[in-house]
Amino acid sequence: MEDSQFSGRRYPQVSARQLTPEDAARIQAQFMTRVYGWMFAALLITGGVALFASTSEALMAAVFGNRLIFFGLIIAELIIVGFLSAKALEWSTPMVTAAFIGYSVLNGLTLSVIFLVYTSSSIASTFFISALTFGVMSLYGYVTKADLSRWGNLLFMGLIGIVIASVVNMFWQNSVLSMIVSYIGVLLFVALTAYDTQKVKQYAFIGVAEGEQADHGASVLGALTLYLDFINLFLFMLRIFGNRR
């Protein structure tokens, strides 16, 4: 599960070896603080937009009453994620920031439907459970000395399987399959949280090699990676623990 923008790039590892262990640890700690800061900001934006949209009948009707608009938003989200994944290190700081914030807003609009499907109390409790689970696994990924990269192929195959099963169940509408996919999805994104945290931790040395602009792009890209892990973990948990209205 390598990111395309890092294929063939060896300078982060070289830079890390040229640093003392203390300096490397300090750089990684500062970098991950920025990553978590951007991720937290994105979650606040997404949650705020989703909550606001759910209280506006006109906005909900516009987003979910028109398939063209809804799927247009989904496509726009995919395009932004694709471009950020490929160009985050090359774009200017304002472009990267605007793209990430824009994605957070669009995702808030499409996720606002959960406030109509599930009770507010179950959304809040599931969010807390998800945040706690994410925090524990991300901490593990950050501090562990074990090499989690060997999980990559297995996690990638699991992710493909989840996508295929979800698409199939859109037409089949089987409640048992839906629940199975939800439990597997939780396990998958629990593991991905640790795996991606360890991977993102290595992005810290990109700034050492390429400068401040690339460092900002790497921190936003890391935040996007962990943001997506958290959102998916939360949504799969919501399917299991959420109480429908």
N, C-alpha and C positions, 0 to 999 in steps of 0.2 A: 504493500500500500504506500508506495513512494509518491510524493508530490512531484508533478512534472517540472516545476520550476527549480527543483533541487537536483534533478538528474544531471549527472556529470559534474556537479559542483563539489570540489574537494576542500575549498578554502576554510569552511567552518571548522572541520576537524583539524586541519593544520594549525589554524589560529589557536584552537583550544589546547593543542599540545605545546604551543610556545608559551602558554601562560602557566603560572604557578597554580597548584590546586586551590589555594586560597583565593586568588584572583578569579579563577574560573568559576568557583562557587559563588563569589560575590556578583559577578556579571550575570550568572544564571538567575540568582535570586532577584536582582533588580529587574531583569527582563521578564521573569514570570509574574512579578508584581504588576508590571504594565499589562501583560497579557490578561491576567485576572481582572484588572481594572477595566479594560476594554470590554471583556466578556460581561462583567457585571453591568456596565453602562448599556450594553446592547440588550440584556435581559430586562432592564428597567424600561427601555424604550419599547420593546416588544410587548411587555406586560401592560404598560400604560396605554399604548395604542389599542391593544386588544380589548382592554376594559372600556375605554372610551367608545370604541366602535360598537361594542355590544349594547351600549345604552342609546345608540342612535338608530332608530328604525329606518331612517332614510339611507344611512350608510350601509346598514346590514342588507337592505333590499338591493342596493346598488351592487354590492360585492357578491352576494349569494343568490340574488334573484336573476342575475344575468350571467349565464355560463361563459360568455365571451370575456367579460370583465374578470371573472374568477380565474379562468384558465390563463388569461393574459397576465394576471398577477403571479401565478405559479411559474409561468415561463420567464417572466422578468426576474424572479428570484433565482431561478436556475442559471440564467445568463449572468447575473451579478456574481454568483458564487463561482461560476466557471472563469470569468474574467479575473476575479480577485485571486483565485488559485493560481492562475497563469501569470498575472501581471503585477502582483502586490509588491514585488521587489523593484519593479521598474517605474511604476506610477509615482507621481508626486505625492507628498504627504496629504495635501487637501483632497486629491482624487481618491486615495485609498480610504481616507476617513469618511468622505461623502458616500462612497459606495457601501461601506460597512453600515453606516447609519441608515442609508436608504434601504438596505436589505432588512435591517431590524424593523423598520417601519412597515415594509410590505409584509413581512412575516407576522407582524402584529395584526394586520388586517385579516390575513387568511386564518390565523389562529383564534380570532375573536369568536368564532362559532362555538368554541368549547364552553363559553359562558352561557350559551343557550341550551347546550346539551347536558351539562353537568351542573350540580349545585355548587354554589360559591364555597361552601365549607369543605366539600370534598376536593375542589381544586386547590384550596389553600393547604389542606393537610397533605395532599399528594405532592404539591410543590415542596413542602418542607421535607418529606421523605426523600424525594428526588435530590434535593439540595444536600441533604446529609449523606446520602449514598454517593453522590458525585464527589463531595468533598473528601470522603474517606478514600475512594479509589484514586482520585487525582493526587492526593497526598502520597498514597502508596507508589504511584507511578513516578512521583517526583523524587522520593527518597530511596527507593529500592536500588540495590546494586545489580539485581538480576537484569539480564538483557531481554527485554520484552519484544524485541524486533522479530523473534522467531514466531510470535503469535500472528504476524502480519498476514500471511497467506490464509491461515485458518479463519481469521476475522473477516478478511475480504470475501471468502467463499460464503461465510455466514451472512454477510451483508447482502450479497447477491441473492442468496436463498430467501431472505426475508422480503426483499423487493419483489421477487417472483411470486412468492406465496401471497403477498398482499395484493398484488395485481389480480391474481387468479381469484382471490376471495372477493374482490370487488364485483365480480360477475356471479360467483357461486353463492355468496352471502351465507356462509356456513359459520354459525356461532362457535362451534367447537374449534374449527380451524383458526378463527379469529383469536380465541383465547390462547391457543397453542403458540400462535405467532407472537402474541403479546408477551408471554412468559419468555420465549426465546429472545425476543427483542430486548427485554430488560437485561437478560444475561449478556447479550451481545454488546450492548452499550455500556454496561458496567465494565466489561473487559476493555472495550475501546477507550473508555475514559482513562484508564491506567496506561494503556498503550500509547495513546495520543499525547498524554501529558509528558511521558518520557521522550517522545519524538519532538514535541514542541520545545522542550527544554534545550534541545540541541540547536534550535534556531537562534539562541542567544548570541552565538559567535558570528552570525552573519554580519551584525553591526560592526564587530571588531574588524572584519575584513573589508566591508563595503561602505561603511559610513552611516550617518544618522538617518538618511532617507530610507535606505534598505532596512535598517534596524526597525524603523516605524512600520514599514510594510510587513516585516516578519512578525512583529508583535500583534498587528491586526490580524494577520493570517492565522497565527496561533490562537488568538481569541475566537476567530470564526470557527476553527476546528473544534475547540472545546465547547463553544456555544451550541454547535450542531449536535454534539454528543449529549449535552444536557437537555436540549429541547426534545430530542428523540427519546431519551430515557424518561423524561417527564410524560410525554404523550403515551408511551407504552405502559407506564405505571398507571396513568389516568384510566386507561382502558380496563385495568385490573381492579383498582381501588376506587375509581370514581363512581359517585352515585348520580344516576341520571334523574333529570327532572320529571 
